[in-house]
Amino acid sequence: MIIRSKAPLRIGLAGGGSDVSPYSDLYGGAILNGTISMYAYATIIPRSDGKIVIHAYDKNDKVEYDSQMSLPIDGKLDLAKGVYNRIVKDYTKKPLSFELTTWVDAPAGSGLGTSSTLVTAILGAFAEWKRLPLGHYDLAHLAYEIERKDLGMAGGKQDQYAATFGGINFMEFYNDDKVIINPLRIKSKILNELAHNMLLFYTDTSRDSAKIISRQQDNVRQNNQESVNAMHEIKNQAIVMKEAILKEELDKIGEILDYGHRQKQKMAKGITTPLIEEIYKAAIEAGSTGGKISGAGGGGFMVFYCPENVRFNVINALKQFGGSLHRYEFVNYGLTTWTIK
């Protein structure tokens, strides 16, 4: 028997950072994001020899243990081990024996929600294997708890829900971990135009998002007004972006992204760097009307909106920085699981 799952990565369109506690607890958060044709994959093959093997092929990393109730959280493939520990604790109540293999289409720390999407994919594979009664909200919330609470990894809430639900969603975040997902009905021609016009550029750098997010959280706790006000503006940006897309006013998207880019820099130190600003300036001079850093910032992927036919000029302008452009499409489905007997 082979159990498989895949969950899509996401591009944050607006509101990024307002889903992070304590801001979302105090003021409520709003995010607009869309899942894309890049994925995290997980495969489980049950074993009968009392062993647990976890193999992350994209990282060329592998661990092996005797079957046990709880695996050590020691910095080696902790995301997978965190999921296993919670599954045994809450559901099976007994140790399991299996081989788990994983792969993610983007590097860790690149800003497309890779870690949370991988947790969602692994959790989905276990849910498929053990026929766990988890709906979309249940699974996304459990993935969030495993990563943020069990493993203590800093971050927001949007990625687990994006990976589970899929599509273009307007997400609302409130106190007590309350989340409301509002799927947007968007014509296929608009999605195609968005994917055509929004270049996804990998800067060939990664970052420690946890450090940046921790600074952002400290700014909220200390009531740093510049930072908090910037987060208010970022949250409002998600509402404005949602309206522009639903009304098919695509010419406004670049301007909205540019405003958000300038506000995001005020949220915490390290969100932008001299290299990021140099890349951003080159894209704007080549015809892009706006862009953003994907995820927490500091490196990873950037997105640039290129209206009409300027994408090719922007592509040429970005070549001087190395890095790479990634082709993608928006996808309307989230976590998918299946079993082959």
VORO-389100 format. One record per residue (C-alpha): residue in three letters; x, z negated, y. Coordinates in nm, 4 decimals. Last residue first. Layout:
REM VORO-389100
  residuo         x         z         y
      ALA         X         Z         Y
...
This chain:
REM VORO-389100
  residuo         x         z         y
      LYS   -0.3056    0.3134   -0.0625
      ILE   -0.2620    0.4168    0.2996
      THR   -0.4017    0.1770    0.5585
      TRP   -0.4850    0.2414    0.9241
      THR   -0.4512    0.0921    1.2718
      THR   -0.5029    0.2288    1.6233
      LEU   -0.4491    0.0287    1.9423
      GLY   -0.5704    0.2123    2.2504
      TYR   -0.7550    0.5365    2.3059
      ASN   -0.8101    0.7485    2.6164
      VAL   -0.4633    0.8987    2.6466
      PHE   -0.2870    1.0085    2.9653
      GLU   -0.0317    1.2785    2.8957
      TYR    0.3452    1.2506    2.8862
      ARG    0.6703    1.4281    2.9690
      HIS    0.9650    1.2042    3.0453
      LEU    1.2195    1.2892    3.3141
      SER    1.5716    1.1598    3.2588
      GLY    1.8432    0.9576    3.4251
      GLY    2.1279    1.1325    3.6002
      PHE    2.0994    1.0647    3.9719
      GLN    2.1783    1.4182    4.0906
      LYS    1.8916    1.5545    3.8798
      LEU    1.6349    1.3772    4.0971
      ALA    1.6275    1.6482    4.3633
      ASN    1.5620    1.9195    4.1047
      ILE    1.2643    1.7303    3.9642
      VAL    1.1351    1.6736    4.3175
      ASN    1.1469    2.0458    4.3959
      PHE    0.9681    2.1173    4.0677
      ARG    0.6982    1.8613    4.1393
      VAL    0.6214    2.0251    4.4752
      ASN    0.3372    2.2448    4.3495
      GLU    0.0205    2.0813    4.4881
      PRO    0.0872    1.7097    4.5036
      CYS    0.3919    1.5250    4.3655
      TYR    0.3281    1.1547    4.3059
      PHE    0.6423    0.9768    4.1914
      VAL    0.6695    0.7147    3.9159
      MET    0.9808    0.5091    3.8431
      PHE    1.1010    0.3857    3.5058
      GLY    1.3634    0.1184    3.4350
      GLY    1.5275   -0.0708    3.7182
      GLY    1.4810   -0.3819    3.9317
      GLY    1.1045   -0.3701    3.9179
      ALA    0.8419   -0.5846    3.7441
      GLY    0.6699   -0.2876    3.5841
      SER    0.7078    0.0686    3.7069
      ILE    0.8734    0.1143    4.0428
      LYS    0.6498    0.3142    4.2708
      GLY    0.5923    0.6487    4.4321
      GLY    0.4782    0.8325    4.7386
      THR    0.4130    1.1707    4.8991
      SER    0.6722    1.3569    4.6923
      GLY    0.8074    1.6581    4.8821
      ALA    1.1835    1.6728    4.8280
      GLU    1.2485    1.4226    5.1080
      ILE    1.0189    1.1772    4.9324
      ALA    1.2031    1.2163    4.6010
      ALA    1.5439    1.1709    4.7660
      LYS    1.4262    0.8556    4.9468
      TYR    1.2959    0.7016    4.6239
      ILE    1.6200    0.7724    4.4388
      GLU    1.8219    0.6095    4.7176
      GLU    1.5816    0.3151    4.7272
      ILE    1.6140    0.2636    4.3525
      LEU    1.9938    0.2829    4.3763
      PRO    2.0065    0.0281    4.6601
      THR    1.7917   -0.2096    4.4506
      THR    1.4226   -0.3019    4.4441
      ILE    1.2381   -0.5837    4.2718
      GLY    1.5471   -0.8029    4.2938
      LYS    1.4113   -1.0636    4.5343
      ALA    1.0388   -1.1236    4.5067
      MET    0.7006   -1.0112    4.6398
      LYS    0.8255   -0.8406    4.9566
      GLN    0.9484   -0.5289    4.7749
      LYS    0.5993   -0.4884    4.6296
      GLN    0.4549   -0.4287    4.9769
      ARG    0.6718   -0.1216    5.0436
      HIS    0.5957    0.0283    4.7047
      GLY    0.2246   -0.0434    4.7473
      TYR    0.2152    0.1513    5.0724
      ASP    0.3951    0.4420    4.9072
      LEU    0.1556    0.4390    4.6110
      ILE   -0.1471    0.4511    4.8403
      GLU    0.0030    0.7395    5.0397
      GLY    0.0790    0.9302    4.7201
      ILE   -0.2741    0.8783    4.5901
      LYS   -0.4604    0.9969    4.8991
      ASP   -0.4451    1.3691    4.8121
      LEU   -0.6201    1.2840    4.4854
      GLU   -0.9549    1.2225    4.6490
      GLU   -1.1405    1.2712    4.3192
      LYS   -1.3996    1.0100    4.4223
      LEU   -1.3183    0.8114    4.1065
      ILE   -0.9464    0.8519    4.1716
      ALA   -0.9615    0.7450    4.5371
      GLU   -1.1943    0.4540    4.4594
      LYS   -0.9640    0.3157    4.1902
      MET   -0.6632    0.3506    4.4210
      VAL   -0.8372    0.1503    4.6936
      ILE   -0.9301   -0.1258    4.4499
      ALA   -0.5782   -0.1401    4.3036
      GLN   -0.4283   -0.1463    4.6548
      ASN   -0.6324   -0.4593    4.7282
      LYS   -0.4300   -0.6405    4.4635
      ILE   -0.1036   -0.5140    4.6131
      GLU   -0.2164   -0.6290    4.9578
      HIS   -0.2918   -0.9792    4.8309
      MET    0.0431   -0.9775    4.6515
      ALA    0.2163   -0.8929    4.9797
      ASN    0.0354   -1.1837    5.1441
      VAL    0.1683   -1.4151    4.8733
      SER    0.5273   -1.2951    4.9193
      GLU    0.5264   -1.3173    5.2977
      GLN    0.3456   -1.6508    5.2829
      ASN    0.5855   -1.8254    5.0466
      ASN    0.3381   -2.0785    4.9074
      GLN    0.6055   -2.2602    4.7059
      ARG    0.4090   -2.2046    4.3847
      VAL    0.3519   -1.8414    4.4815
      ASN    0.7195   -1.7794    4.5584
      ASP    0.8159   -1.9533    4.2340
      GLN    0.5974   -1.7120    4.0367
      GLN    0.7639   -1.4101    4.2000
      ARG    1.1072   -1.5539    4.1276
      SER    1.0035   -1.6061    3.7645
      ILE    0.8778   -1.2459    3.7510
      ILE    1.2170   -1.1159    3.8631
      LYS    1.4003   -1.3281    3.6083
      ALA    1.1605   -1.2327    3.3262
      SER    1.1955   -0.8618    3.4054
      ASP    1.5575   -0.8614    3.2966
      ARG    1.6434   -0.5070    3.3911
      SER    1.7060   -0.1642    3.2463
      THR    1.8893    0.1351    3.3845
      ASP    1.8731    0.5017    3.2880
      THR    1.6603    0.5658    3.5980
      TYR    1.3755    0.6940    3.3836
      PHE    1.1498    0.9263    3.5826
      LEU    0.7779    0.9701    3.5169
      LEU    0.6442    1.2389    3.7510
      MET    0.2836    1.1997    3.8579
      ASN    0.1428    1.5400    3.9605
      HIS    0.0861    1.6917    3.6179
      ALA   -0.0409    1.3666    3.4654
      LEU   -0.2795    1.3200    3.7580
      GLU   -0.3971    1.6811    3.7359
      ASN   -0.4669    1.6476    3.3640
      LEU   -0.6565    1.3245    3.4215
      ILE   -0.8593    1.4945    3.6951
      LYS   -0.9352    1.7938    3.4709
      SER   -1.0445    1.5580    3.1937
      LYS   -1.3073    1.3998    3.4161
      ILE   -1.2699    1.0272    3.4711
      ARG   -1.4951    0.7544    3.3371
      LEU   -1.3170    0.4317    3.4255
      PRO   -1.3045    0.1449    3.1761
      ASN   -1.3695   -0.1972    3.3358
      ILE   -1.1852   -0.4742    3.1495
      ILE   -1.2703   -0.8316    3.2495
      VAL   -1.0179   -1.1091    3.1853
      LYS   -1.0634   -1.4870    3.1907
      ASP   -0.7348   -1.6647    3.1166
      ASP   -0.8636   -1.9963    3.2543
      ASN   -0.8467   -1.8573    3.6107
      TYR   -0.9266   -1.4931    3.6793
      PHE   -0.7972   -1.1457    3.6035
      GLU   -0.9780   -0.8187    3.6716
      MET   -0.8768   -0.4923    3.5116
      PHE   -0.9603   -0.1388    3.6240
      ASN   -0.8907    0.0740    3.3207
      ILE   -0.7718    0.4268    3.2482
      GLY   -0.7608    0.4654    2.8704
      GLY   -0.6455    0.2240    2.6012
      PHE   -0.8238   -0.0955    2.4934
      THR   -0.5486   -0.2716    2.2955
      ALA   -0.2392   -0.1429    2.4749
      ALA   -0.3968   -0.1887    2.8178
      TYR   -0.5130   -0.5390    2.7273
      GLN   -0.1684   -0.6482    2.6075
      ASP   -0.0029   -0.4942    2.9118
      GLN   -0.2255   -0.6464    3.1805
      LYS   -0.1600   -1.0163    3.1290
      GLY    0.1545   -1.0894    3.3262
      GLY    0.5084   -1.1901    3.2448
      ALA    0.7461   -1.4689    3.1508
      MET    0.8290   -1.5153    2.7826
      GLY    0.7538   -1.8628    2.6481
      LEU    0.7436   -1.7541    2.2830
      ASP    0.4211   -1.9371    2.1929
      LYS    0.2769   -1.9239    2.5454
      ARG    0.3579   -1.5846    2.6975
      GLU    0.4198   -1.3664    2.3948
      ILE    0.1909   -1.5234    2.1372
      GLU   -0.0780   -1.6097    2.3916
      TYR   -0.0892   -1.2539    2.5294
      ALA   -0.1142   -1.1031    2.1795
      LEU   -0.3988   -1.3470    2.1072
      HIS   -0.5772   -1.2421    2.4256
      ALA   -0.5425   -0.8733    2.3380
      LEU   -0.6708   -0.9328    1.9840
      ASP   -0.9705   -1.1386    2.0917
      TYR   -1.0674   -0.8981    2.3714
      HIS   -1.0556   -0.5996    2.1354
      GLY   -1.2369   -0.7728    1.8494
      LEU   -1.0524   -0.9747    1.5859
      PRO   -1.2070   -1.0592    1.2487
      LEU   -0.8833   -1.0387    1.0459
      ARG   -0.8809   -0.7852    0.7637
      LYS   -0.5488   -0.9180    0.6286
      TRP   -0.3622   -0.5882    0.6426
      GLU   -0.5458   -0.4479    0.9452
      ALA   -0.5001   -0.7724    1.1414
      PHE   -0.1311   -0.7762    1.0427
      ALA   -0.0902   -0.4193    1.1678
      GLY   -0.2770   -0.4983    1.4906
      LEU   -0.0499   -0.7958    1.5554
      ILE    0.2523   -0.5694    1.5190
      ALA    0.1018   -0.3102    1.7552
      THR    0.0002   -0.5724    2.0118
      VAL    0.3434   -0.7374    2.0040
      LEU    0.4998   -0.3926    2.0536
      THR    0.2706   -0.3244    2.3488
      SER    0.3684   -0.6563    2.5031
      SER    0.7385   -0.5787    2.4718
      THR    0.7141   -0.2171    2.5878
      GLY    0.4995   -0.2701    2.8975
      LEU    0.6113    0.0511    3.0670
      GLY    0.8741   -0.1121    3.2903
      SER    1.2003   -0.0136    3.1208
      GLY    1.3045   -0.3577    2.9979
      ALA    1.3047   -0.2509    2.6354
      PRO    1.3702    0.1204    2.5923
      ALA    1.0801    0.3644    2.5497
      ASP    0.9224    0.5235    2.2395
      VAL    0.9090    0.1923    2.0514
      TRP    0.9816    0.1543    1.6779
      THR    0.8963   -0.1123    1.4220
      THR    0.9423   -0.1879    1.0529
      LEU    0.7903   -0.4855    0.8728
      GLU    0.8726   -0.5527    0.5066
      PHE    0.6502   -0.8050    0.3338
      SER    0.6097   -1.1461    0.1712
      LEU    0.3596   -1.3888    0.3213
      PRO    0.3563   -1.7659    0.3697
      LYS    0.0304   -1.9630    0.3481
      LYS   -0.2345   -2.0714    0.5978
      THR   -0.3452   -1.7051    0.6160
      TYR   -0.5224   -1.7326    0.9514
      ASP   -0.4076   -1.9591    1.2343
      LYS   -0.0611   -2.0775    1.1307
      VAL    0.0305   -1.7780    0.9144
      ILE   -0.0784   -1.5254    1.1765
      ARG    0.0856   -1.7280    1.4550
      ASN    0.4219   -1.7404    1.2793
      TYR    0.4080   -1.3691    1.1970
      VAL    0.3384   -1.2735    1.5591
      GLY    0.6255   -1.4882    1.6839
      LYS    0.8568   -1.3400    1.4223
      ALA    0.7805   -0.9872    1.5429
      LEU    0.8436   -1.0782    1.9059
      ASP    1.1487   -1.2880    1.8140
      LEU    1.3488   -0.9934    1.6799
      LYS    1.6677   -1.2060    1.6937
      GLY    1.6691   -1.4464    1.9888
      ASP    1.6431   -1.7611    1.7780
      ILE    1.2768   -1.8209    1.7053
      PRO    1.3076   -1.9284    1.3423
      LEU    1.0394   -1.8036    1.0978
      SER    0.7489   -2.0281    1.0037
      MET    0.5569   -2.0719    0.6782
      GLN    0.8258   -1.9282    0.4557
      SER    0.9179   -1.6177    0.2536
      ASP    1.2943   -1.6013    0.2134
      TYR    1.4439   -1.4322    0.5135
      GLU    1.5827   -1.0958    0.6249
      VAL    1.6730   -0.9680    0.9714
      LYS    1.7382   -0.6154    1.1015
      ASP    1.8453   -0.4531    1.4281
      ASN    1.9155   -0.0851    1.4927
      LYS    1.7283   -0.1260    1.8217
      ASP    1.5022    0.1744    1.7640
      TYR    1.4808    0.0898    1.3928
      ALA    1.3554   -0.2651    1.4416
      HIS    1.3655   -0.3948    1.0813
      ILE    1.1961   -0.7147    0.9662
      VAL    1.2365   -0.8144    0.6009
      ILE    1.0493   -1.1100    0.4523
      LYS    1.1224   -1.1898    0.0866
      GLY    0.9232   -1.3543   -0.1929
      ASP    0.9741   -1.0655   -0.4344
      SER    0.6202   -0.9246   -0.4319
      ARG    0.6411   -0.7154   -0.1151
      PRO    0.3725   -0.5856    0.1211
      ILE    0.4694   -0.2811    0.3311
      ILE    0.3933   -0.3279    0.6997
      THR    0.4463   -0.0506    0.9555
      ALA    0.4543   -0.0924    1.3330
      TYR    0.4685    0.1629    1.6142
      ALA    0.4943    0.1255    1.9928
      TYR    0.3799    0.4366    2.1736
      MET    0.4248    0.7077    2.4350
      SER    0.1276    0.9357    2.5015
      ILE    0.0060    0.7377    2.8011
      THR   -0.2189    0.4430    2.8806
      GLY   -0.3518    0.4092    3.2338
      ASN   -0.3412    0.1236    3.4830
      LEU   -0.5398   -0.0265    3.7686
      ILE   -0.4863   -0.3987    3.8143
      ALA   -0.6751   -0.6752    3.9958
      GLY   -0.5830   -1.0437    4.0141
      GLY   -0.7667   -1.3628    4.1032
      TYR   -0.6581   -1.5916    4.3862
      LEU   -0.5331   -1.9155    4.2328
      ASP   -0.5207   -1.8327    3.8628
      SER   -0.4068   -1.4729    3.9219
      TYR   -0.1248   -1.5957    4.1462
      PRO   -0.0135   -1.8677    3.9024
      SER    0.0067   -1.6667    3.6845
      VAL    0.0819   -1.2937    3.6765
      ASP   -0.2002   -1.0381    3.6925
      SER   -0.1360   -0.9726    4.0638
      GLY    0.2054   -0.8368    3.9693
      GLY    0.1047   -0.4719    3.9442
      GLY   -0.2015   -0.3905    4.1561
      ALA   -0.1749   -0.0127    4.1325
      LEU   -0.1047    0.2736    3.8923
      GLY    0.0734    0.0835    3.6164
      ILE    0.1757    0.3360    3.3554
      ARG    0.1055    0.2250    3.0029
      LEU    0.2465    0.2252    2.6509
      PRO    0.0133    0.3197    2.3685
      ALA   -0.0391    0.1185    2.0483
      LYS    0.0407    0.2301    1.6951
      SER   -0.0428    0.0775    1.3608
      ARG    0.0427    0.1198    0.9951
      ILE   -0.0319   -0.0542    0.6666
      ILE    0.1242    0.0892    0.3497
      MET    0.0000    0.0000    0.0000
